[in-house]
Amino acid sequence: MLLRLKSKFDLLKITAWFCVINFLLFFLLRIFLIGSYDADIGGVENNVAYSISKMLCGDALYENPESGSFDITQYTPLYYYIAAGISQLFHLNPLNDLHAIYAVGRSLSLCFNLLSVVVLFLMLNRQFKINKQLAIIATCTYFIHLTRIHFAARPDALFALLFLLMLACFVFFFQQHKHKNIYLIGGILIAVLSVFVKQTGIQYLVIIPAYFILTKEFKIFLIATLSLAIGLVVGLFLFDQMYPGNFLLNTFKGINNGVSIARVYDVFSHFFLKYQVIMVLGMLLSVRYFFGSHDKVFKFLSFMNVGIFSFAVVTSVKEGSWINYYNEFIALSIILIALEVKALIDHGIFQDRLASFVSYAAALYLIVLLPNVMLQKIFHEHFNHLKNTSAIFAQRQQTAKWLSNHLKKDTYFISFDDQINAMLPTHAMVPNKDIVPTQSKFNYKQVTEHYYSGLIKYIIKPRTSAISEFMGADFTGCKEVFSTADYVVLENKSN
């Protein structure tokens, strides 16, 4: 029996070391991606970079999407404040330092991801008393399964960190920690804070009260519901006062990209094919723990997992949704799987021959899976991002500097290159071309009027592009006034 147990823990140790090696290799990939010259390594990060650049140039984060530059800042503000604040500390200027601004955002995402790994490890090892090898396997698996949207200059990595911190607070609360009420307040505050990192945090404001009313803990339900509601209202009021009308217009109407039932299947099928084992085990354990366990921690985690999975499915109906919507479900499923493995070890089930065989099969599965996940990300998702050089970026910067010298204070340009838009954010008109005009519901009638009145002075497009019009503005009569090897600047002669 002792030999079998020793063999089991040796297997855990070997698997843990293998996971650590993969973690370090994946960490190196993330380091290289920080320096990529690509405008978007995941999740249309160029739109976020544009909004950060706009702040660095002194413009408001949220402006009217139906006038001015017609730009949309789609997410709530906390990530933008952090990224712009750090960029200001380094005195970064979008025209000269856009690549460094991208690097700041991507570095922040990596730091948030690493902090998430630390929080997850401590939660498993300290709060749940899971041995270090198993905790390492779980945290490395989580890190390697993060999507490319969590690598980019976007709010998603910060949102993921806050989710794990919120879980840790509620676990302390349910474990009857001596300061449990402080942790309850902390969990509620983090839940509210999540809404102002990314709007999807609104799900926690429903799931948390729903759990307490379902378990008939009416006093805590009232405290949680009132606290969450007050926090949300105060936050919305403050930001609405800072950006009157425009905050809500951008962050709520700005994400109204339209819906498609086909999108739900597209997102779910991609998610399932990448995470099928974790998904199936996560859902199975969630149902089992909620109905079969008397432990409040297990019940809460299970209910939360089903809630965030359901929210991800429902919201994936939105055009522009992707598998990152399921990230929090994956994190919590990994926690539940680790807890189940711990319970099996504690009950000595691995002394059974069949169970021992299953444990070896699971270890082999991870040993095969993790390198394949990493190689898939390198060759199928980031290969072009890694090989991009600074040559095209230099042409974009050269074009932007020419524009800077020729644009007057109240004149604009239309560019079909995202990074040129971000280099001159105060002069770029309709920069969010991933959603405008195909998905956005705002009124863009004035764009055509501005073009024919001469307010839009230049059009910038790749030399190989056949674009001849945009939103009713006809470029066929425009004259080429500047060019590089890959970009052409056309002058609008309409006025």
C-alpha positions in Angstrom: 0.0 0.0 0.0 2.8 2.4 0.9 4.5 1.6 -2.4 1.3 2.4 -4.3 0.8 5.7 -2.5 4.5 6.6 -3.2 4.0 5.8 -6.8 0.9 7.9 -6.9 2.7 10.9 -5.4 5.7 10.4 -7.7 3.3 10.5 -10.6 1.9 13.8 -9.3 5.4 15.1 -8.9 6.5 14.2 -12.4 3.3 15.6 -13.9 3.8 18.8 -11.9 7.3 19.3 -13.1 6.2 18.7 -16.7 3.5 21.3 -16.2 6.0 23.8 -14.9 8.2 23.3 -17.9 5.3 24.0 -20.2 4.3 27.0 -18.1 7.8 28.5 -18.5 7.8 27.9 -22.3 4.4 29.5 -22.5 5.6 32.4 -20.4 8.4 32.9 -23.0 5.8 32.9 -25.8 3.9 35.6 -23.9 7.1 37.7 -23.5 7.7 37.6 -27.2 4.1 38.5 -28.0 4.4 41.7 -25.9 6.9 43.0 -28.5 4.8 42.0 -31.6 4.3 44.8 -34.1 0.9 43.4 -35.0 -2.0 45.8 -34.4 -4.1 43.0 -32.9 -2.8 39.8 -31.3 -6.3 39.1 -30.0 -9.8 40.5 -29.4 -9.4 43.6 -31.6 -7.0 45.2 -29.1 -6.4 48.0 -31.6 -9.7 49.6 -30.5 -8.5 49.6 -26.8 -5.1 51.0 -27.9 -6.9 53.8 -29.7 -8.9 54.8 -26.6 -5.7 54.7 -24.5 -4.0 56.9 -27.1 -6.9 59.3 -27.1 -6.6 59.7 -23.3 -2.8 60.4 -23.7 -3.6 63.1 -26.2 -5.9 64.8 -23.6 -9.3 63.8 -25.0 -12.1 62.3 -22.9 -12.2 58.5 -22.7 -15.9 58.6 -23.6 -17.2 61.0 -26.3 -20.4 61.1 -28.4 -20.1 58.2 -30.9 -22.5 60.1 -33.3 -20.3 63.2 -33.6 -16.6 64.3 -33.5 -14.4 61.4 -34.4 -17.4 59.0 -34.2 -15.3 56.7 -32.0 -16.6 54.1 -29.6 -15.0 53.1 -26.3 -16.8 49.8 -25.7 -15.6 48.8 -22.2 -16.0 50.3 -18.8 -13.1 52.5 -17.7 -10.8 50.9 -15.0 -8.4 49.1 -17.4 -8.1 52.2 -19.6 -7.2 54.3 -16.6 -4.5 51.9 -15.4 -2.9 51.5 -18.9 -3.1 55.2 -19.7 -1.7 56.1 -16.2 1.3 53.8 -16.6 1.9 55.2 -20.2 1.8 58.7 -18.8 4.4 57.8 -16.2 6.8 56.8 -19.1 5.8 60.0 -21.0 4.6 58.0 -24.0 3.2 59.8 -27.0 1.0 57.9 -29.5 2.7 59.4 -32.6 6.2 58.4 -31.5 5.6 55.6 -29.0 2.5 53.6 -30.1 4.4 50.3 -30.0 5.4 51.0 -26.4 1.8 51.8 -25.5 0.8 48.4 -26.9 3.7 46.8 -24.9 2.4 48.5 -21.7 -1.1 47.0 -22.3 0.2 43.6 -23.1 2.6 43.6 -20.2 -0.3 44.6 -17.8 -2.3 41.6 -19.1 0.7 39.3 -18.5 1.1 40.6 -15.0 -2.6 40.2 -14.3 -2.4 36.6 -15.6 0.6 35.8 -13.4 -1.2 37.3 -10.3 -4.2 35.1 -11.2 -1.9 32.1 -11.2 -0.6 33.1 -7.7 -4.2 33.7 -6.4 -5.4 30.4 -7.8 -2.4 28.5 -6.4 -2.8 30.0 -2.9 -6.5 29.4 -3.0 -6.0 25.7 -3.8 -3.0 25.1 -1.5 -3.9 27.3 1.5 -7.7 27.6 1.5 -8.5 24.1 0.2 -5.4 22.3 1.6 -4.6 20.7 -1.8 -1.0 19.5 -2.0 1.5 21.6 -3.9 1.9 19.2 -6.8 -1.8 19.1 -7.6 -2.1 22.8 -7.1 0.8 23.4 -9.5 -0.8 21.2 -12.1 -4.1 23.0 -11.8 -2.6 26.5 -12.0 -0.3 25.7 -15.0 -3.3 24.2 -16.8 -5.2 27.3 -16.2 -2.4 29.6 -17.4 -1.8 27.6 -20.6 -5.5 27.5 -21.5 -5.9 31.3 -21.3 -7.1 32.7 -24.7 -5.2 35.1 -26.9 -7.7 37.8 -25.8 -6.1 37.6 -22.4 -2.7 38.3 -23.9 -3.7 41.5 -25.6 -4.0 45.1 -24.4 -7.5 44.5 -23.2 -9.5 44.4 -19.9 -10.0 40.6 -19.9 -6.9 39.7 -17.9 -7.8 42.1 -15.2 -11.3 40.8 -15.2 -10.1 37.3 -14.8 -7.9 38.3 -11.8 -10.8 40.0 -10.1 -12.9 36.9 -10.5 -10.4 34.7 -8.7 -10.0 37.3 -5.9 -13.8 37.5 -5.5 -13.9 33.7 -5.3 -11.2 33.7 -2.6 -13.1 36.2 -0.5 -16.3 34.1 -0.7 -14.4 30.9 0.1 -13.0 32.6 3.3 -16.5 33.8 4.1 -18.1 30.3 3.8 -15.2 28.6 5.6 -16.2 30.7 8.7 -12.9 32.7 8.8 -12.7 34.8 11.9 -13.0 37.9 9.7 -15.6 36.4 7.5 -17.8 39.5 7.3 -14.8 41.5 6.0 -14.4 38.9 3.3 -18.1 39.1 2.4 -17.8 42.8 2.0 -14.5 42.3 0.0 -16.2 39.8 -2.3 -19.1 42.2 -2.9 -16.8 45.1 -3.6 -14.8 43.1 -6.1 -18.0 42.0 -7.8 -19.0 45.6 -8.2 -15.5 46.6 -9.3 -15.6 43.9 -12.0 -18.5 45.7 -13.7 -16.3 48.7 -14.2 -13.5 46.6 -15.8 -15.8 44.8 -18.2 -19.6 44.9 -18.4 -19.9 41.1 -18.2 -19.3 41.6 -14.4 -23.0 42.3 -14.2 -23.5 38.5 -14.0 -22.1 38.4 -10.5 -24.6 40.9 -9.3 -27.3 38.4 -10.2 -25.6 35.1 -9.4 -24.5 36.1 -5.9 -28.0 37.2 -4.6 -29.6 34.3 -6.4 -27.4 31.8 -4.5 -28.3 33.2 -1.1 -32.1 33.3 -1.8 -32.0 29.8 -3.2 -30.2 28.5 0.0 -32.7 30.6 2.1 -30.0 32.7 3.7 -32.3 35.7 3.6 -30.3 38.1 5.8 -27.2 37.7 3.7 -29.3 37.9 0.6 -30.6 41.3 1.7 -27.1 42.5 2.6 -25.6 41.3 -0.6 -28.4 42.6 -2.8 -28.4 46.1 -1.3 -24.6 46.4 -1.3 -24.3 45.3 -4.9 -27.1 47.6 -6.0 -25.7 50.6 -4.1 -22.2 49.9 -5.5 -23.5 49.6 -9.0 -25.7 52.8 -8.8 -22.9 54.8 -7.2 -20.4 53.7 -9.8 -22.7 54.4 -12.7 -23.6 57.8 -11.3 -20.0 58.8 -10.8 -18.9 57.9 -14.3 -22.0 59.4 -15.8 -21.2 62.6 -14.1 -17.6 62.5 -15.4 -18.8 61.7 -19.0 -22.4 63.1 -19.1 -24.5 60.9 -21.3 -21.5 59.5 -23.2 -20.4 56.9 -20.6 -23.6 54.9 -20.8 -23.9 55.6 -24.6 -20.5 54.0 -25.2 -20.5 51.2 -22.7 -24.1 49.9 -23.2 -25.3 51.0 -26.6 -21.8 50.7 -27.9 -21.8 46.9 -27.4 -25.1 46.5 -29.2 -23.5 44.7 -32.1 -26.6 42.7 -33.1 -27.4 39.1 -32.3 -27.2 35.8 -34.1 -28.3 32.4 -33.0 -25.7 30.9 -35.4 -23.1 32.9 -33.4 -24.0 30.9 -30.2 -23.2 27.6 -32.0 -20.0 29.0 -33.6 -18.6 30.2 -30.2 -19.7 27.1 -28.3 -18.4 24.6 -30.8 -14.9 26.3 -30.8 -15.0 26.4 -27.0 -16.1 22.7 -26.7 -13.4 21.4 -29.1 -10.7 23.2 -27.1 -11.9 22.5 -23.6 -14.2 19.5 -23.8 -12.7 17.4 -20.9 -12.6 20.4 -18.6 -16.1 21.5 -19.6 -17.7 18.1 -19.1 -16.0 17.5 -15.8 -16.8 21.0 -14.6 -20.5 20.7 -15.3 -20.7 17.2 -13.9 -19.0 18.2 -10.7 -21.0 21.4 -10.4 -24.3 19.5 -10.5 -23.0 16.8 -8.1 -21.6 19.2 -5.5 -24.6 21.5 -5.5 -27.2 18.7 -5.0 -25.0 16.2 -3.2 -22.8 18.2 -0.8 -23.7 19.9 2.4 -20.5 22.0 2.3 -21.4 25.7 1.7 -18.2 26.4 -0.2 -18.9 23.5 -2.7 -22.5 24.6 -3.1 -21.5 28.2 -3.8 -18.7 27.3 -6.2 -21.0 24.9 -8.1 -23.9 27.4 -8.3 -21.5 30.1 -9.5 -20.1 27.8 -12.1 -23.5 26.9 -13.6 -24.4 30.6 -13.5 -21.4 31.9 -15.4 -21.6 29.0 -17.9 -25.3 29.9 -18.6 -24.4 33.6 -18.9 -21.6 32.8 -21.4 -24.0 30.8 -23.5 -26.7 33.5 -23.5 -24.3 36.4 -24.2 -22.5 34.6 -27.0 -25.5 35.3 -29.1 -24.0 38.8 -29.6 -22.0 39.4 -32.7 -18.3 39.7 -31.8 -18.5 37.2 -28.9 -15.8 34.6 -28.5 -14.6 31.8 -26.3 -13.0 34.1 -23.8 -16.6 34.5 -22.5 -16.1 31.0 -21.0 -12.8 31.8 -19.2 -14.2 32.1 -15.7 -16.1 28.9 -16.2 -12.8 27.2 -17.1 -11.1 28.6 -14.0 -13.8 27.5 -11.7 -14.1 24.0 -13.3 -10.3 23.5 -12.8 -10.8 24.4 -9.1 -13.7 21.8 -8.8 -11.6 19.1 -10.6 -8.7 19.7 -8.3 -11.0 19.5 -5.3 -12.4 16.2 -6.6 -8.9 14.7 -7.2 -7.9 15.8 -3.6 -11.0 14.0 -2.2 -10.1 10.8 -4.2 -6.6 10.9 -2.8 -7.7 11.6 0.7 -10.1 8.6 0.6 -7.3 6.3 -0.7 -9.2 5.5 -3.8 -6.0 5.3 -5.8 -5.2 2.0 -4.0 -7.8 0.5 -6.4 -6.2 -0.9 -9.6 -8.7 0.7 -11.9 -8.5 4.1 -10.2 -4.7 3.9 -10.4 -5.0 3.2 -14.1 -7.3 6.2 -14.5 -4.8 8.4 -12.7 -2.0 7.4 -15.0 -4.3 8.0 -18.0 -5.1 11.5 -16.7 -1.5 12.3 -16.2 -0.6 11.1 -19.7 -3.5 13.1 -21.1 -2.1 16.3 -19.6 1.4 15.5 -20.8 0.1 15.2 -24.3 -2.4 18.0 -24.1 -0.4 20.9 -22.7 2.4 21.0 -25.4 -0.3 20.6 -28.1 -2.3 23.6 -26.7 0.9 25.6 -26.7 1.9 24.6 -30.2 -1.6 25.3 -31.5 -1.4 28.8 -30.1 2.1 29.3 -31.7 1.4 28.0 -35.2 -2.3 28.6 -35.6 -2.9 31.8 -33.7 0.3 33.7 -33.2 2.7 32.7 -35.9 2.2 35.9 -38.0 2.2 38.0 -34.8 5.6 36.6 -33.9 7.2 37.1 -37.3 5.9 40.6 -38.0 8.8 43.1 -38.2 9.0 46.8 -37.5 9.3 47.6 -41.3 5.5 48.1 -41.9 5.1 49.8 -38.5 7.8 52.3 -39.6 5.8 53.1 -42.7 2.7 53.6 -40.7 4.6 56.0 -38.4 6.0 57.8 -41.4 2.5 58.2 -42.9 1.2 59.4 -39.5 3.9 62.0 -39.2 3.2 63.3 -42.7 -0.4 63.7 -41.7 0.5 65.4 -38.5 2.4 68.0 -40.4 -0.4 68.6 -42.9 -3.6 68.4 -40.8 -5.1 71.5 -39.3 -6.7 71.6 -35.8 -10.2 70.8 -36.9 -9.6 68.5 -39.9 -9.7 64.8 -40.0 -8.7 61.7 -42.0 -10.2 58.3 -42.7 -7.7 55.6 -42.4 -8.1 51.9 -43.1 -5.1 51.1 -40.9 -5.8 50.7 -37.2 -2.4 51.8 -36.0 -2.4 55.0 -38.0 -5.7 55.8 -36.3 -4.2 55.3 -32.9 -1.1 57.4 -33.7 -3.3 60.4 -34.4 -6.4 59.7 -32.4 -7.7 63.2 -32.3 -7.8 63.5 -36.1 -9.0 59.9 -36.9 -12.6 59.7 -38.0 -14.6 56.5 -37.5 -11.6 54.5 -36.2 -13.6 51.4 -35.0 -13.9 49.8 -38.5 -14.3 46.3 -37.1 -17.8 47.2 -36.0 -18.6 50.4 -38.0 -20.8 50.5 -40.0 -21.5 46.7 -40.2 -22.5 46.2 -36.5 -22.8 49.5 -34.7 -26.3 50.9 -34.3 -25.2 54.6 -34.0 -26.2 57.3 -36.5 -23.3 58.0 -38.9 -25.1 60.3 -41.4 -22.8 63.2 -40.5 -19.7 61.3 -41.7 -20.7 61.6 -45.4 -21.6 65.3 -44.8 -18.2 65.9 -43.2 -16.5 64.3 -46.2 -18.2 66.4 -48.8 -17.8 69.6 -46.8 -14.0 69.0 -46.7 -13.8 68.4 -42.9 -12.3 65.0 -43.8 -9.2 66.0 -45.6 -7.3 62.8 -46.3 -7.9 59.1 -46.9 -5.3 56.5 -46.0 -5.4 53.0 -47.3 -3.0 50.2 -48.1 -1.6 50.4 -51.6 -3.0 47.0 -52.5 -6.5 47.9 -51.3 -9.3 48.4 -53.8 -11.4 50.5 -51.4 -13.1 53.3 -53.3 -15.8 54.4 -51.0 -16.8 54.4 -47.3 -20.2 55.1 -45.8 -21.3 57.0 -48.8 -18.1 58.9 -49.3 -16.7 58.3 -52.8 -12.9 58.4 -53.1 -12.6 57.9 -56.8 -11.9 61.6 -57.5 -9.2 61.9 -54.8 -5.6 62.7 -55.7 -2.6 60.9 -54.3 -0.4 63.3 -52.3 1.9 61.0 -50.3 2.9 57.4 -50.3 5.2 54.8 -48.9 5.9 51.3 -50.2 2.7 50.0 -48.7 0.5 53.0 -47.9 -1.2 55.7 -50.0 -2.6 59.1 -48.8 -5.3 60.6 -50.9 -6.5 64.2 -50.6 -10.2 64.9 -50.6 -11.0 67.7 -53.2 -14.8 67.7 -52.5 -15.0 71.2 -51.2 
